[in-house]
Amino acid sequence: MRKVIDLQMKIGEISIADIKFDLRSRDEIPKLLQGLQQIYCNREIREEVFEILKNIVPENIDSDNGRPGMDLWTIFVLGTLRLCCNWDYDKLMEIANNHKTLRQMLGHGIMEQDYNYALQTLKDIPVYSGSA
């Protein structure tokens, strides 16, 4: 079954609650990530969001299978960024693989610096991030 959030922290991983943002930035990414951080840190809201996400999986999708590393939190974060920033999948892949703060938000620590999201992996989450 697809996990909601991987609660086991990895070596070098920063807790999502402890991620620091440049509050002077006028870019949309830090603002979105701050909002997502607030959702993550508020257990009641987080549980409501994930209950909705679990309930909107289409009937033809096997919820017992999923790509490694694509827990509901990752899907939620990447889908939110793709839609709110109006990015195509190529832009999403570039940012997901190279934006330091986003990678922290996705739970990648210093031991996973070489982990990259494949374009097809990102395209396979249209349920939560809209159609291609």
SULKA-V968301 format. One record per helix or strand of 3 or more residues. SS is the DSSP state (helix for helix, strand for strand). FROM is the first residue (numbers start at 0). LEN is the number of residues. If there is no record, write none. Layout:
ss->SS from->FROM len->LEN
ss->SS from->FROM len->LEN
//
This chain:
ss->helix from->15 len->3
ss->helix from->27 len->14
ss->helix from->42 len->13
ss->helix from->71 len->13
ss->helix from->88 len->10
ss->helix from->99 len->6
ss->helix from->109 len->3
ss->helix from->118 len->5
ss->helix from->125 len->4
//
